[in-house]
């Protein structure tokens, strides 16, 4: 069984490749350019291509049985995803697992949420077996906050006070691998959420304890400044951020929605995800401890 992974060099896709290899799957990774040596184990087959190019996408799908479909936020995200999906149907693939986003249907004013919800609809309406994963806010986003936390002593992300659902990308990847290598997941949609939720004040308190210094929550009142800073410096959730004008506004809308309506999950949603994994999802506090220890060792 050969599985094509799109977004294979990214934060989630690279973990999906690892999880599939651990389950004995043959993996083909779709990348825009030749990966640097050591990016993937030698067992991984590389397919060069781009989801904006139907010809290279069709070529990458030749001889493939299943697809893990992930594409990052981009102005043409919808086009990319539907191109890959239509090509997969034409190629006769047996299954697609699509990485959407938690509460995709409730934040339709946010472009990347709306794009993912539209793709969900196309996949559900299609005749190809599928699983849809809806991951929440990535715990690994905190990796990009080292300078703000250790240097300035602030927690800068405007997540608010109502609670934002979170998930570890390794749990996302494990669930993806399960859906692609085991039976019983066709036609299922899984919310990928942990048992605890993120708030600005609680995050500041957590990091104050772990770093043994006072960390202050920067608050969430001035979204004009938040967007302006992203236009200059790039996405604060990335370690290597580049200015991206459309994404600055997209993320502003997302965080404003979190403040206004919250992004909370239920105990039932966590329990269902835990049942899929066979263990409890990793929590914010456990990942923060892991990250703090890594920074201290460095």
N, C-alpha and C positions, 0 to 999 in steps of 0.2 A: 504494500500500500504506500503510494507516494503522495505527499501532501505539500502543496505550494503555500508558502508563507509570504504575504506581502507586508511591507513595512518591517522587513526582517532585521534591519540594522538599528531599529529604534528601541526605545525603552521597553515597550511591551513585546514587540515582535522578536527581539533577541531572546527574551525569556521563553517565548512560545517555542522557538527552535530548540532550546535546551530541553524543555519539558517533553517535546515530541521525541527527541532522540532518546531520552530516558525510557520512553515507552516502546522503543524499538521501531519507530516509524522511519521510513525513508523521507528525507526532507529536501525540498528544493526552495531556495531563498531568492526572492525577486528583489534585485537591487538596481539602482540607476547607474551605478558605476562599479567597477571591480573593487571588491572590499580589500582593505589592507590585510596583509598576511596575519593570521592568528585571530581574525575577527570571528571566524566560524571553525568548528572542527572539520577535519578533512572529509568526514562522511557527508557533509552538507554540499549538495549540488547548487551551483550558482547559475541563475538565469538573469541576464542583463536586460532591463526593460523599464518601462514607465507606464503607469496606469492611464496616463493621458494619451498613450499610443496603442490603439487597438491591435495593430500588427504585432508589436513586441509582446503585448499581453497574451495574445492567442498563441504565440510561439512558446511562451513560458508555461502555458497550460497543457501543452502536448505531453501525453503520457502520464498526466496527473490524475489521481483518483478523487482527492478532496482539496478544499481550499480554506485557509484561514485568511479572511478578508479584513484588513485593517488599513485605513489610510488616515494620515494625520490631517489636522486642520489646514485647509487651503481654500482659496476662493472657488476653485473648481472641484471641491471635495465630492459633491454629488455626481458630477460627470465621471470622475475617476472610479467611484464605487460601482456605479451602474454599468460602466464599461466592463469592469472585471466580472460583474455578476452575469451580464448578458453573454460574455465570452465563455464563462463557466457552463452555462446552460447549453450553449452550442456545442461545447466540447463533451457534454454528457457526463459531467462530474457527478459523483454519488452523494456529496454533502458539501455544504458551505457553513462555516461558523463565522458569524459577522460580529465584529467588535463595535458596538454602538455606544450609548452613554446612559447612565442612570437618569430617570425622569425625562427621557428625550421628548416625550409628548407634552411636558408641562413647562418647557422653556423655549417655546417656538419663536420667540423674538430674538433668540441667540442664534446666529447663522449656523454655527457648527452643530448645535442641537437639532435645528430644523432639517439640515442636510441628512443627519443620521436617521432621524425619524422617517424621512422620505424613503431612504434606502430600506429601512425595516419594512415599510409598506410594500415596496416592490418585491422584497424577498418573500414575505408572507403570501403575496398574491401569485408568486411563481409556482412552478411545479417541481422545484428541486428541493430535496430534503435539506433542512436547515436547523441551526441553533443560533439564537441571538443572545449575546452577552451584553449586559448593561453595567459596565464598571462605573463606580463613583469616583470621587476626587482621589488621585493617586497619592499614596503616602510618599512615594519617591519624589514628589514635587518639593518636599522639604530639603532635599539634597542641595538645591540651588540657593538655600537661605543661609549658608555658612557665614558669609561676610556680614550679613545684616545681624545675625544672632551673636556671633562671636565678637564682631567689630563694633557695630553701632549699638548693640544691645536692644534691638527691637524685633518684634515679630511683625513683618510688614504686609502680610497678605490679608486683604479685607474680607475675611470669612464671616464676620459678624458674630452674633450671640445666640442664634436660634439652633445651630447645629448643622454641620455639613457632613454627609456620609463619606466614608473613606474606604479605600481598599489598597492592598499591596499588589504591585504588578506581578509578583511571583504567584500569588493566588489567582490572578486573572489568567496567567499562562497555564497554570495547572488545570484550571477549569476548561480552558480551550483545548488542551491536549486530551482531557477526558472525553469531551464532546466529540472529538475527531477520531478517537480510537476505541470507544466503547459504544455499545448499543443503548437505546432507550432515551436518547436526547433529541430525537427528531421532532421538529415543531415546537420546541421548548424555548422559552425566554427566561433567562436567569439574571436577577439583580445581583450585582457583585458588591457586597457591602460588609463592613466589619461590625463588631458589636458596640464599638464606641464611636462617637461623632466629634468632629473638630469644631471648636469655637475659638475666637481670637484670644479672649482672656485665659481660657484653659490651656491653650497652646503656649502662651507666654509663661504661665505658671509651671508647666511641664519643663520648658527649656530653662527657666530660672533654676529649678532644682538640679537638672542634669548638668548644666554648665557652671553651677555654683556662682552665679552672678545675676543681677536683676535684669530681667528681660521685660520690656514694656510692649503691650499691644499697641500698634500704631493707629488703630481705629479704622473707621470706614465711612467718614463723612465727606471727604473731598475727592469725589470720583473724577472731577475735571483734572486735578493734579495727577491722580493715578494714571489716567489715560495719557496725559502729556508725558509722564515719565516713561511709560512703555513705548511711546512713539520715539523717544530719544534713545532709550537704553535697551529696549526689547523686553521680552517676557520674563518677569521676575521668577517664574517657576522653572526656569532652565538655567543650568550652570553656565552654558555658553549661549548667551542671549544676543539676538540681533534685532535691531529695530524692524518692526513689521506693522505698517500703518493700519491695515484692515484688522489684524489680530488684536491690536490695542483696543479698538472699539468693541470687537467681539467679546473679549474677556471682561471689559467694563460691564457690558450688558449681563454677562453671566454672574459676576459678583454682585451686581445690583439686584439681580433676581434672588441670589442667596440671602441677601440682607432683607429683602422685602417678604419673601415667602419661605425661606429656609430650604434646606436640601436634605431633610432628615429621612432616615430609613426606619423600618419597624423591626421588632424582634422576630417576627415571622419571616421577613425577608432574609435576615441574617441566618436564621435556622435553616432555611431552604438552601442557602449558599453553602453552609457548613455541611449539610447532608450531601451535596454534590461533591465537595472536596474530600469528605471523610474526616475532617478535622475543623476546628474553629479557625476562622480567618484571622490573620495577623491584625493587631490593633495599633492605633496611633502611638500609644505609650511604649509598646514593645519595639516599634520601629525607631522611635526617637532615641530610645536607649541604645539600640544597635548603631545608629548614626553618630551619636555622641561619643561612643566608644571608638568608632572608626576615626573621628576627627581627633580625639585625644591621642590615639596611637600615631597619627600622622604628624 
